[in-house]
Structures are given as C-alpha cells and as structure tokens.
Amino acid sequence: MGYLIFQTLILLLIAFVIGCIIGCLLKRAFGPNGVDTVTPQSATPPPPPAAAIDTSLSVDGRPEKLAAPRGGAKDNLKRIKGIGPVNEGRLNELGIYHFDQIAGWGSREIDWVDEHLSFKGRIEREDWINQAKTLASGGDTDFSTRVDKGGVASSS
C-alpha cells in the first residue's frame, strides 16, 4: 500500500513539472513579451492627467470653471470636510476656486469630478454640496469652525 502511495506522489510531481514547463512555453509564445502582442508604439496613448485636460472646451458634465479666482482671491476649500490640501490643489487646477461653484453642482458635475479626480463617491458621502451652499451663503459648519480655529491639521 505504501508503495502505491509513493508511485502516485511521483506521478503527481512529474505532472506538475510538465505543466509548469508547458505554461512557461505558452507564456513565452503568447505572453506580454511574445511576438504576437501589440507593440508599445501602436498602443493607444494613456489619457492626459487631470491637470493637462484642455479646459477651453465645454464637456458634458464638466463643472463651471474659472481661469482664475474671482477678485484674485480664492475661497479656502479646505473648510469643506473631505477637501484637504491635495484635493484643493486638484480642484484649483480644474478652475474650481469658490464655494458657490461646488454648491451649484448637480449629479452630472459630481460624476465628472468623481471620474477626473478619482473621488469615487466621496463628494456625496461627505456632503460637499450642502457644506458648500452653507459656506457660500456666509454661514459656517461645525467642520469649518474647527478649521478656522486651527483644530484640523490637514486643513492648515
């Protein structure tokens, strides 16, 4: 009985080694470095980063953009919970500088910003629109009050 188990294990090991060899040969023939694949020169170029997008064209769903902040002064978008220095910079690159711009977003604009800045539902989850409406009207939120008092390190 022990001899039969030993023979079975040897056959399984041989089958495994043969499978690995066949897999390596197939990978070489048809894998990413094989001759049958698309060369990088003929591949479609990746989309431009968000900062390089041509903002002169109006694209469906794209939020209102400004070439520069109104009056030369932008709002502190970090007063909105969920917008830190990095997200504020990205929004500014897209021409979004003021609370009223964000407050005016509808579902199409939210989807566009989600897609272009990889927020993946963060705008709705953290309720940016209602926070922006409050701040645009001159009001404060609990979060913006903490930011103003220096209580939020990531918004300094």
N, C-alpha and C positions, 0 to 999 in steps of 0.2 A: 504493500500500500504506500509506503514512504517513497519507494522508487517511482511510482506513478505520479505522485505529487511533485517530485523533483523534475521529472520529464515535462510535466505541464508548465512549471515555472520557467524552465529553459526555453520552451517553445514560445511562451508569452514574451520573454525577454528578446528573443530573436525577432518576433513580430513587431515589437516596439522599435527596435533598432532599424528594421527595414522601413517602417512607417516614417521614422524621423528622416531617413535618407531620402525617401520619395518626397516628403514635404519640403526639404531643403532644395531638391532639384526643381520642384514646381515653383517654389518661391523665386528661384533664380530666373526661371524661364518667364514667369508671368508677374513677378513682384514689382515693386516700385523702381528697381534698378534694371529691370529687364528691357529688352529691345522693343517689346510690343506696347510700351506705355507712352503716354503723351510727354513730349519734352517740355521743359520749363519755358522755352521760347514761344511755344504755341499755346501755352496755357492762358486763360483769361486773367488779366491783372486783378489784384485784390481791390476792393472799393477803397476810395481815399479815406483817411481818418476824418473824424468829425470836424476838426479844425480846418481841413482843406476843402470842405464842401463849398461849392460855388453858391454864395448866398444871394447873388443878384437875381436868381431865378425863383419864381414862386412855385413851390411844390405843394401838392395837396397834403394838407395836414400840418404843414410846417407852421410853427407859431410865428406871430408877428415878431420881426427882428428890427433892430436899430443898428445903424452904422456906428453910433457912439451913444453913451448915456445922455439923456436929456439934460440940458444945462451944465454938461460936463461933470455931473455928479451922479454916481450910480447908487442904488439902494444896497444896503447890507443884506444880501440874500441869505447870509448865514443865520439870520434871525428866524428863518423858516426851519422847523425841525426836519432834519434829513438832508439839509444842504450844508456841507462843510466847505472848507477852502477849495478842495479839488473840484467838487460839483459846481461851486460858484464860478470857478475859472472856466469850466467847460461851458456853462450856460452863457457866460460873458463872451466866449469865443463864437457862440451861435447868435450873438446880438440880443441876448436877454439880460437886461440890467435892472429892471424895475419890478416891484411887486404887482403893479397893475397889468403887466404883460402876462405874468403867471396866472393872475386872478381871472383873466379872460380866456384861458384855455378851455376847450371842450374835449370830448373824447378823442377826436382825431388828432389834436395837438398833443395830448397826453401820450397817445400811441406813438406819434412821431418822435417825441423826446425819449420815450422808453426805448425805442428802436435805435436811435442815434447815439444815445449816451449809456446804453445798457443798464437802465434803472430797473427793468423787469418788475413793474408793478409798485415800485416804491412811491411814486407820486401819489397814487390813490391810497396806498396803505398808510402813508404818513400825512395824508390830507393837506397837501401843499396848496391846493386851490383855495380852500376856506381860510387857511392861515394867511395866504397872500391877500385875499379880499379884506381880511381884518386889518392887516398891516398897511395896505394901500389906502384904506379909509382913515388912517391915522391912529387906529387902535393898537392894542398890544395883546399878545398871547402869553400864557404862562412861560412858554419857552423863550419868547423874545425878551421878556422881562429878565429872565435868568441870563441871557446872552448880554443884555445891556449892563447888568451888574457884574459881568465877568465870571459868572458861575459856570460857564460852559467852555472848557478849554479848547475844544475843537472848533469853536466859532470865534476865537480871538483874532 
